[in-house]
Amino acid sequence: MTLSSHPSAAAGVRLARRVAELAGCSRREAELYIEGGWVRVNGEVVEVPQFRVLDQTVELDPAALRQPAAAPTPITIVLHKPAGTVDNAPAGGKHAAIDLLRAERRHSSDRSGIRLLQRHLRGLEVATPLETGASGLLVFTQDWHVKRKLVEDAALVEHEVMVDVRGTVSPEALQQLNRAPVIEGRAMLPARVSVSRQTGDVTGLRFALKGYWPGQIAHMCSALGLEILAIKRIRIGRLPLAGLPEGQWRYLMPYERF
């Protein structure tokens, strides 16, 4: 539905008012349409009801007429972070992981039915930090319930991490890795570490540890002279990385729990 707005005063009028006038709906419905990403101004989606328009062309998606957009709710996004990206860098920052949260990188397995809106990218916090050189499951959230679970109750959430090291890991070294480490004077919970594979001079280790702390695995391995080649987190609590390809993301489903 195309709504060609007429010229107004120099300052223009609020977009919500213009949509309400031209679509024959209430001001509140117009605000919901706009906040839901259903309205375009000169071809660009505008999600701010206070946006002021003059004689621009305003378009309302026909689907919006059948059901007004729902009120905003906090969202959680899971990303398969590539090695080299920075999890806590601001949008537009060098190698910022958040910049991967674009429509073209949304994985086809996403069954949430949620339309990507600009407001979903505001106020996102990384609840599960990863080293810059590590890859794997990363969680961004606006939801304080999720943040509390992953940050305040971190000691109760198990992380499964696959680590490649150079060389063979002796039984003695493996036994040492399974002991509770002390890092910077801080006693950490013991990890469950096992050998997952041996390929040439590369040993694959599986770490299952609670309260994941970036740098913890590197500290544990370096203390034994083990050179880390790759770190990849494949599970956080009950949420697996599963078939999410590197560099792609999806919304967390309502039934999924950590």
C-alpha positions as CSV (number, residue, x, y, z in Angstrom):
1,M,0.0,0.0,0.0
2,T,1.5,3.3,-1.1
3,L,0.6,6.4,0.8
4,S,1.8,9.6,-1.0
5,S,2.0,12.3,1.6
6,H,1.1,15.9,0.8
7,P,3.4,18.9,1.5
8,S,3.3,20.1,5.0
9,A,4.8,22.8,7.1
10,A,8.5,23.3,7.0
11,A,9.1,21.1,10.1
12,G,6.9,18.3,8.7
13,V,4.7,16.1,10.8
14,R,5.3,12.9,12.8
15,L,5.3,9.8,10.7
16,A,2.8,8.1,13.0
17,R,0.3,10.9,12.4
18,R,0.8,10.7,8.6
19,V,0.3,6.9,8.6
20,A,-2.8,7.2,10.8
21,E,-4.3,9.8,8.5
22,L,-3.7,8.0,5.3
23,A,-4.3,4.4,6.4
24,G,-7.4,5.3,8.4
25,C,-6.1,3.7,11.6
26,S,-5.5,4.9,15.2
27,R,-2.3,6.7,16.1
28,R,-1.3,3.8,18.3
29,E,-1.9,1.3,15.5
30,A,0.3,3.5,13.3
31,E,3.0,3.5,15.9
32,L,2.9,-0.3,16.1
33,Y,3.1,-0.5,12.3
34,I,6.2,1.8,12.2
35,E,7.9,0.1,15.2
36,G,7.3,-3.3,13.5
37,G,9.2,-2.3,10.4
38,W,6.1,-2.2,8.2
39,V,6.5,1.3,7.0
40,R,8.9,2.7,4.3
41,V,9.7,6.4,3.6
42,N,11.0,6.9,0.1
43,G,11.8,3.2,0.0
44,E,13.7,3.0,3.3
45,V,12.3,1.3,6.4
46,V,11.7,3.7,9.2
47,E,11.0,2.3,12.7
48,V,10.7,5.6,14.6
49,P,7.1,7.0,15.0
50,Q,8.5,10.4,15.8
51,F,10.3,10.6,12.4
52,R,9.2,13.7,10.6
53,V,8.0,13.7,7.0
54,L,7.2,16.4,4.4
55,D,6.3,15.3,0.9
56,Q,8.0,11.9,0.9
57,T,6.3,8.8,-0.3
58,V,5.2,6.6,2.6
59,E,4.5,2.9,2.0
60,L,2.7,0.5,4.3
61,D,3.2,-3.2,3.8
62,P,-0.2,-4.8,3.0
63,A,0.5,-7.5,5.5
64,A,0.5,-4.9,8.3
65,L,-3.2,-4.2,7.6
66,R,-4.2,-7.7,8.6
67,Q,-2.5,-7.7,12.0
68,P,-0.8,-4.8,13.8
69,A,2.8,-5.4,14.8
70,A,3.3,-6.8,18.3
71,A,4.6,-4.6,21.1
72,P,8.4,-4.8,21.4
73,T,9.8,-7.7,23.4
74,P,13.5,-8.3,24.3
75,I,15.2,-10.8,21.9
76,T,18.2,-13.1,22.1
77,I,20.4,-13.9,19.1
78,V,22.9,-16.8,18.8
79,L,25.9,-16.4,16.4
80,H,28.5,-18.8,15.1
81,K,31.4,-16.4,15.8
82,P,34.3,-16.7,13.4
83,A,37.9,-16.7,14.8
84,G,39.3,-13.2,14.6
85,T,36.1,-11.3,15.3
86,V,35.8,-9.3,18.5
87,D,32.7,-10.2,20.6
88,N,32.4,-7.0,22.6
89,A,33.4,-4.4,19.9
90,P,30.7,-1.8,19.1
91,A,28.9,-1.8,15.8
92,G,31.2,-0.5,13.2
93,G,34.3,-1.3,15.2
94,K,37.2,-3.3,13.8
95,H,36.2,-6.9,13.3
96,A,33.1,-6.4,15.4
97,A,31.1,-9.6,15.7
98,I,27.8,-7.7,16.0
99,D,28.3,-6.4,12.5
100,L,27.6,-10.0,11.3
101,L,24.0,-9.7,12.5
102,R,22.7,-8.7,9.0
103,A,19.7,-10.1,7.1
104,E,21.9,-11.8,4.5
105,R,23.7,-13.8,7.3
106,R,20.6,-15.0,9.0
107,H,20.6,-18.8,8.7
108,S,17.7,-20.6,6.9
109,S,17.2,-22.8,9.9
110,D,15.7,-19.9,11.8
111,R,12.1,-20.8,12.5
112,S,11.3,-18.0,14.9
113,G,9.2,-16.1,12.4
114,I,10.7,-12.8,13.8
115,R,11.3,-10.0,11.3
116,L,14.7,-8.5,11.7
117,L,14.3,-4.9,13.0
118,Q,16.8,-2.2,13.8
119,R,15.6,-2.1,17.4
120,H,16.8,-5.8,17.8
121,L,20.4,-4.6,17.4
122,R,20.1,-1.9,20.0
123,G,21.0,-2.7,23.6
124,L,22.4,-6.1,22.8
125,E,24.9,-7.5,25.3
126,V,27.3,-10.4,24.9
127,A,26.3,-12.8,27.7
128,T,29.0,-15.4,26.8
129,P,32.3,-13.8,26.0
130,L,34.8,-15.6,23.8
131,E,38.5,-15.0,23.0
132,T,39.1,-13.0,19.8
133,G,41.0,-16.0,18.4
134,A,38.2,-18.5,19.3
135,S,35.2,-19.4,17.2
136,G,31.8,-21.0,18.1
137,L,28.6,-20.2,19.9
138,L,28.1,-16.6,21.0
139,V,25.0,-15.2,22.6
140,F,23.8,-11.6,22.3
141,T,20.7,-10.7,24.3
142,Q,18.4,-7.8,25.4
143,D,16.6,-10.2,27.8
144,W,17.6,-9.8,31.5
145,H,16.4,-13.3,32.2
146,V,18.9,-14.7,29.8
147,K,21.6,-12.4,31.0
148,R,21.0,-13.5,34.6
149,K,21.2,-17.1,33.7
150,L,24.4,-16.8,31.7
151,V,26.2,-14.2,33.8
152,E,24.9,-14.3,37.4
153,D,24.4,-18.1,37.4
154,A,27.4,-18.8,35.2
155,A,28.9,-21.3,37.6
156,L,25.8,-23.5,36.9
157,V,26.1,-23.4,33.1
158,E,28.4,-25.9,31.4
159,H,30.3,-24.9,28.2
160,E,31.6,-27.6,25.8
161,V,34.7,-26.4,24.0
162,M,36.8,-28.3,21.4
163,V,40.5,-27.4,21.5
164,D,43.2,-28.4,19.0
165,V,46.7,-28.5,20.4
166,R,50.0,-29.4,18.8
167,G,51.6,-32.6,19.9
168,T,50.5,-35.6,21.9
169,V,48.9,-35.1,25.3
170,S,50.3,-37.5,27.9
171,P,48.1,-39.2,30.5
172,E,49.8,-37.1,33.1
173,A,49.1,-33.9,31.3
174,L,45.4,-34.9,30.8
175,Q,45.2,-35.6,34.5
176,Q,46.6,-32.2,35.3
177,L,44.0,-30.5,32.9
178,N,41.2,-32.2,34.9
179,R,42.3,-30.5,38.2
180,A,40.9,-27.2,39.3
181,P,43.2,-24.4,38.0
182,V,44.1,-21.3,39.9
183,I,44.2,-18.3,37.6
184,E,45.4,-14.9,38.8
185,G,44.9,-16.0,42.3
186,R,41.3,-17.1,41.5
187,A,40.3,-20.7,42.0
188,M,38.3,-22.0,39.1
189,L,36.0,-24.9,39.0
190,P,37.6,-28.1,37.6
191,A,37.0,-29.0,34.0
192,R,36.3,-32.4,32.5
193,V,38.8,-32.8,29.8
194,S,39.2,-35.8,27.4
195,V,41.0,-36.6,24.2
196,S,38.5,-36.5,21.3
197,R,40.9,-37.3,18.4
198,Q,44.5,-37.6,17.3
199,T,45.4,-36.6,13.8
200,G,49.1,-36.5,13.0
201,D,50.8,-34.1,15.4
202,V,47.4,-32.5,16.4
203,T,45.5,-33.6,19.4
204,G,41.8,-32.7,19.8
205,L,40.7,-32.1,23.3
206,R,37.1,-31.8,24.6
207,F,36.7,-29.4,27.6
208,A,33.4,-29.4,29.6
209,L,33.7,-26.6,32.1
210,K,31.3,-24.3,34.1
211,G,31.7,-20.6,34.4
212,Y,33.7,-20.2,31.1
213,W,36.2,-17.5,31.5
214,P,38.1,-16.2,28.3
215,G,41.7,-17.1,28.7
216,Q,41.1,-20.0,31.1
217,I,41.8,-22.8,28.6
218,A,44.9,-21.0,27.2
219,H,46.2,-20.6,30.8
220,M,45.6,-24.3,31.5
221,C,47.3,-25.5,28.3
222,S,50.2,-23.1,28.4
223,A,51.0,-24.3,31.9
224,L,51.7,-27.7,30.4
225,G,53.6,-26.4,27.4
226,L,50.7,-27.2,25.0
227,E,50.4,-24.9,22.0
228,I,46.8,-24.1,21.1
229,L,45.9,-24.2,17.4
230,A,42.2,-23.6,17.6
231,I,39.3,-23.1,20.1
232,K,35.7,-23.7,19.2
233,R,32.7,-23.6,21.6
234,I,30.0,-26.0,20.5
235,R,27.6,-25.9,23.4
236,I,26.3,-23.6,26.1
237,G,24.2,-25.4,28.7
238,R,21.6,-27.3,26.8
239,L,22.0,-25.1,23.6
240,P,24.2,-26.7,20.9
241,L,25.9,-24.9,18.0
242,A,24.5,-27.7,15.9
243,G,24.2,-26.9,12.2
244,L,24.7,-23.2,12.4
245,P,27.4,-22.3,9.9
246,E,30.3,-20.0,10.8
247,G,29.4,-16.3,10.4
248,Q,25.7,-16.9,10.5
249,W,23.1,-16.3,13.2
250,R,19.5,-17.0,14.3
251,Y,17.0,-15.9,16.9
252,L,16.7,-18.0,20.1
253,M,13.4,-19.9,20.0
254,P,11.0,-19.3,23.0
255,Y,11.3,-23.0,24.0
256,E,15.1,-23.1,24.0
257,R,16.8,-23.1,27.4
258,F,20.4,-22.8,28.5
